[in-house]
């Protein structure tokens, strides 16, 4: 578990990375999976973009099928989209008159396989909201990344390619 302050720190680092390196809207994707590592004092050592794309579930599918979970102890999924007040109409959030742009980073951890932490920001607001009760389809897909883990009793000279 990273806890609220560390999640906010990583969120800001990822948001800064996206602002600096994803300026060309034609070439930038609105979703990215970042591998995270921390030093012994809990400081961010690595925050590396490992997968990106235009479909968040394609990224997660690749992460589940890949060996990413054997390398990174923590993963952070960045996504952005639209949010709108709930209504009984079938209007999608992107077309709702009261829509607002949101940026979301969800965290999943190798050693805590049922925990999803997240930070969300709403355009026009400075407040970042923390949540540790991930639910829904996105949370279920994220939890599948660490469902396949390398057996700790295997030959230590093995490696993945």
LUMMAR-582165 format. One record per residue (C-alpha): residue number from 1; residue in three letters; x, y, z. Coordinates in Angstrom, 3 decimals, m for minus. Last residue first. Layout:
REM LUMMAR-582165
@num->NUM, residu->ALA, px->X, py->Y, pz->Z
...
This chain:
REM LUMMAR-582165
@num->161, residu->UNK, px->12.194, py->m12.538, pz->m22.087
@num->160, residu->UNK, px->11.745, py->m13.836, pz->m18.565
@num->159, residu->UNK, px->14.565, py->m15.069, pz->m16.358
@num->158, residu->UNK, px->15.479, py->m18.264, pz->m14.592
@num->157, residu->UNK, px->18.649, py->m18.447, pz->m12.516
@num->156, residu->UNK, px->16.652, py->m18.459, pz->m9.274
@num->155, residu->UNK, px->15.133, py->m21.840, pz->m10.153
@num->154, residu->UNK, px->11.535, py->m21.800, pz->m8.957
@num->153, residu->UNK, px->10.358, py->m21.643, pz->m5.353
@num->152, residu->UNK, px->8.963, py->m18.081, pz->m5.571
@num->151, residu->UNK, px->6.438, py->m19.148, pz->m8.218
@num->150, residu->UNK, px->6.095, py->m16.225, pz->m10.615
@num->149, residu->UNK, px->2.836, py->m14.373, pz->m10.246
@num->148, residu->UNK, px->m0.334, py->m14.582, pz->m12.292
@num->147, residu->UNK, px->m3.129, py->m12.715, pz->m10.490
@num->146, residu->UNK, px->m0.918, py->m9.635, pz->m10.430
@num->145, residu->UNK, px->m2.307, py->m8.074, pz->m13.601
@num->144, residu->UNK, px->m5.817, py->m9.426, pz->m12.897
@num->143, residu->UNK, px->m6.335, py->m6.812, pz->m10.175
@num->142, residu->UNK, px->m6.250, py->m4.059, pz->m12.791
@num->141, residu->UNK, px->m9.085, py->m5.664, pz->m14.784
@num->140, residu->UNK, px->m11.279, py->m5.917, pz->m11.693
@num->139, residu->UNK, px->m10.558, py->m2.282, pz->m10.795
@num->138, residu->UNK, px->m11.483, py->m1.115, pz->m14.302
@num->137, residu->UNK, px->m14.695, py->m3.157, pz->m14.301
@num->136, residu->UNK, px->m16.038, py->m1.767, pz->m11.033
@num->135, residu->UNK, px->m14.492, py->m1.258, pz->m7.629
@num->134, residu->UNK, px->m11.440, py->0.331, pz->m6.061
@num->133, residu->UNK, px->m11.869, py->1.020, pz->m2.354
@num->132, residu->UNK, px->m8.667, py->2.888, pz->m1.532
@num->131, residu->UNK, px->m9.761, py->6.350, pz->m2.647
@num->130, residu->UNK, px->m7.916, py->9.662, pz->m2.776
@num->129, residu->UNK, px->m9.377, py->12.893, pz->m4.198
@num->128, residu->UNK, px->m7.097, py->15.632, pz->m5.510
@num->127, residu->UNK, px->m8.252, py->19.209, pz->m4.877
@num->126, residu->UNK, px->m7.120, py->21.846, pz->m7.369
@num->125, residu->UNK, px->m10.446, py->22.035, pz->m9.175
@num->124, residu->UNK, px->m10.990, py->23.350, pz->m12.703
@num->123, residu->UNK, px->m10.657, py->19.943, pz->m14.281
@num->122, residu->UNK, px->m11.452, py->17.193, pz->m11.794
@num->121, residu->UNK, px->m8.639, py->15.196, pz->m10.259
@num->120, residu->UNK, px->m8.690, py->11.561, pz->m9.269
@num->119, residu->UNK, px->m6.263, py->9.568, pz->m7.138
@num->118, residu->UNK, px->m6.640, py->5.824, pz->m6.779
@num->117, residu->UNK, px->m5.750, py->2.868, pz->m4.603
@num->116, residu->UNK, px->m6.677, py->m0.680, pz->m5.572
@num->115, residu->UNK, px->m6.077, py->m3.459, pz->m3.062
@num->114, residu->UNK, px->m6.871, py->m7.126, pz->m3.606
@num->113, residu->UNK, px->m3.401, py->m8.356, pz->m4.559
@num->112, residu->UNK, px->m1.486, py->m6.597, pz->m1.825
@num->111, residu->UNK, px->2.081, py->m7.789, pz->m2.427
@num->110, residu->UNK, px->2.171, py->m7.024, pz->m6.152
@num->109, residu->UNK, px->0.431, py->m3.679, pz->m5.848
@num->108, residu->UNK, px->m2.152, py->m1.860, pz->m7.982
@num->107, residu->UNK, px->m2.471, py->1.902, pz->m8.242
@num->106, residu->UNK, px->m5.124, py->3.820, pz->m10.156
@num->105, residu->UNK, px->m4.410, py->7.274, pz->m11.597
@num->104, residu->UNK, px->m7.380, py->9.301, pz->m12.803
@num->103, residu->UNK, px->m7.679, py->12.564, pz->m14.714
@num->102, residu->UNK, px->m11.138, py->14.029, pz->m15.148
@num->101, residu->UNK, px->m12.697, py->16.441, pz->m17.660
@num->100, residu->UNK, px->m16.079, py->17.825, pz->m16.632
@num->99, residu->UNK, px->m19.522, py->17.214, pz->m18.076
@num->98, residu->UNK, px->m22.499, py->19.398, pz->m17.122
@num->97, residu->UNK, px->m24.062, py->19.412, pz->m20.618
@num->96, residu->UNK, px->m23.649, py->15.609, pz->m20.884
@num->95, residu->UNK, px->m22.099, py->14.486, pz->m24.167
@num->94, residu->UNK, px->m18.868, py->12.970, pz->m22.826
@num->93, residu->UNK, px->m20.743, py->11.624, pz->m19.783
@num->92, residu->UNK, px->m22.953, py->9.457, pz->m22.044
@num->91, residu->UNK, px->m26.620, py->10.481, pz->m22.177
@num->90, residu->UNK, px->m28.831, py->7.476, pz->m21.460
@num->89, residu->UNK, px->m31.001, py->9.478, pz->m19.108
@num->88, residu->UNK, px->m31.512, py->8.527, pz->m15.469
@num->87, residu->UNK, px->m28.900, py->11.008, pz->m14.356
@num->86, residu->UNK, px->m25.588, py->10.814, pz->m12.578
@num->85, residu->UNK, px->m23.594, py->14.009, pz->m12.655
@num->84, residu->UNK, px->m20.922, py->13.963, pz->m15.336
@num->83, residu->UNK, px->m17.406, py->12.631, pz->m15.750
@num->82, residu->UNK, px->m15.281, py->12.719, pz->m18.873
@num->81, residu->UNK, px->m11.981, py->11.073, pz->m19.672
@num->80, residu->UNK, px->m8.449, py->10.549, pz->m18.542
@num->79, residu->UNK, px->m6.399, py->7.523, pz->m17.706
@num->78, residu->UNK, px->m3.182, py->6.834, pz->m15.865
@num->77, residu->UNK, px->m2.571, py->3.310, pz->m14.586
@num->76, residu->UNK, px->0.016, py->2.950, pz->m11.840
@num->75, residu->UNK, px->1.905, py->m0.281, pz->m11.243
@num->74, residu->UNK, px->3.687, py->m1.413, pz->m8.094
@num->73, residu->UNK, px->6.127, py->m4.263, pz->m7.438
@num->72, residu->UNK, px->7.351, py->m4.157, pz->m11.046
@num->71, residu->UNK, px->9.312, py->m6.907, pz->m12.777
@num->70, residu->UNK, px->7.223, py->m10.068, pz->m12.437
@num->69, residu->UNK, px->3.959, py->m8.193, pz->m13.001
@num->68, residu->UNK, px->5.209, py->m6.872, pz->m16.323
@num->67, residu->UNK, px->5.606, py->m10.427, pz->m17.642
@num->66, residu->UNK, px->3.039, py->m9.881, pz->m20.390
@num->65, residu->UNK, px->m0.461, py->m11.348, pz->m20.763
@num->64, residu->UNK, px->m1.959, py->m9.275, pz->m17.933
@num->63, residu->UNK, px->m0.118, py->m6.136, pz->m19.049
@num->62, residu->UNK, px->m1.290, py->m6.612, pz->m22.645
@num->61, residu->UNK, px->m4.897, py->m6.981, pz->m21.465
@num->60, residu->UNK, px->m4.493, py->m3.909, pz->m19.268
@num->59, residu->UNK, px->m3.297, py->m1.814, pz->m22.192
@num->58, residu->UNK, px->m6.122, py->m3.098, pz->m24.389
@num->57, residu->UNK, px->m8.566, py->m2.244, pz->m21.563
@num->56, residu->UNK, px->m7.325, py->1.365, pz->m21.423
@num->55, residu->UNK, px->m7.850, py->1.908, pz->m25.139
@num->54, residu->UNK, px->m5.860, py->4.714, pz->m26.840
@num->53, residu->UNK, px->m2.483, py->3.357, pz->m25.945
@num->52, residu->UNK, px->0.362, py->3.260, pz->m23.485
@num->51, residu->UNK, px->2.613, py->0.662, pz->m21.912
@num->50, residu->UNK, px->5.767, py->0.786, pz->m19.755
@num->49, residu->UNK, px->5.901, py->4.472, pz->m18.775
@num->48, residu->UNK, px->8.521, py->4.600, pz->m16.034
@num->47, residu->UNK, px->8.291, py->5.991, pz->m12.519
@num->46, residu->UNK, px->11.532, py->4.893, pz->m10.884
@num->45, residu->UNK, px->13.186, py->5.685, pz->m7.546
@num->44, residu->UNK, px->10.238, py->7.327, pz->m5.837
@num->43, residu->UNK, px->11.169, py->7.791, pz->m2.186
@num->42, residu->UNK, px->10.066, py->5.151, pz->0.318
@num->41, residu->UNK, px->13.231, py->5.253, pz->2.431
@num->40, residu->UNK, px->14.464, py->1.910, pz->1.022
@num->39, residu->UNK, px->14.098, py->3.217, pz->m2.514
@num->38, residu->UNK, px->10.847, py->3.023, pz->m4.459
@num->37, residu->UNK, px->9.877, py->1.392, pz->m7.733
@num->36, residu->UNK, px->6.974, py->2.145, pz->m10.025
@num->35, residu->UNK, px->5.992, py->0.829, pz->m13.455
@num->34, residu->UNK, px->3.634, py->3.125, pz->m15.329
@num->33, residu->UNK, px->0.638, py->2.146, pz->m17.456
@num->32, residu->UNK, px->m0.657, py->4.827, pz->m19.811
@num->31, residu->UNK, px->m3.982, py->6.100, pz->m21.125
@num->30, residu->UNK, px->m4.956, py->9.220, pz->m23.081
@num->29, residu->UNK, px->m2.550, py->8.576, pz->m25.883
@num->28, residu->UNK, px->m0.296, py->11.186, pz->m27.396
@num->27, residu->UNK, px->0.609, py->11.305, pz->m31.073
@num->26, residu->UNK, px->m2.154, py->13.503, pz->m32.470
@num->25, residu->UNK, px->m2.444, py->15.446, pz->m29.221
@num->24, residu->UNK, px->1.169, py->16.597, pz->m29.483
@num->23, residu->UNK, px->2.048, py->17.682, pz->m25.941
@num->22, residu->UNK, px->2.612, py->14.224, pz->m24.503
@num->21, residu->UNK, px->6.151, py->14.524, pz->m23.143
@num->20, residu->UNK, px->6.019, py->17.532, pz->m20.815
@num->19, residu->UNK, px->2.381, py->17.515, pz->m19.714
@num->18, residu->UNK, px->2.304, py->13.702, pz->m19.544
@num->17, residu->UNK, px->5.418, py->13.598, pz->m17.396
@num->16, residu->UNK, px->4.002, py->16.313, pz->m15.112
@num->15, residu->UNK, px->0.779, py->14.339, pz->m14.672
@num->14, residu->UNK, px->2.831, py->11.210, pz->m13.904
@num->13, residu->UNK, px->4.893, py->13.026, pz->m11.259
@num->12, residu->UNK, px->1.787, py->14.651, pz->m9.790
@num->11, residu->UNK, px->0.000, py->11.289, pz->m9.510
@num->10, residu->UNK, px->3.143, py->9.746, pz->m7.958
@num->9, residu->UNK, px->3.199, py->12.389, pz->m5.207
@num->8, residu->UNK, px->m0.561, py->12.047, pz->m4.664
@num->7, residu->UNK, px->m0.200, py->8.268, pz->m4.301
@num->6, residu->UNK, px->2.651, py->8.791, pz->m1.801
@num->5, residu->UNK, px->0.485, py->11.144, pz->0.259
@num->4, residu->UNK, px->m2.572, py->8.845, pz->0.229
@num->3, residu->UNK, px->m1.047, py->5.525, pz->1.177
@num->2, residu->UNK, px->1.355, py->3.411, pz->m0.913
@num->1, residu->UNK, px->0.000, py->0.000, pz->0.000
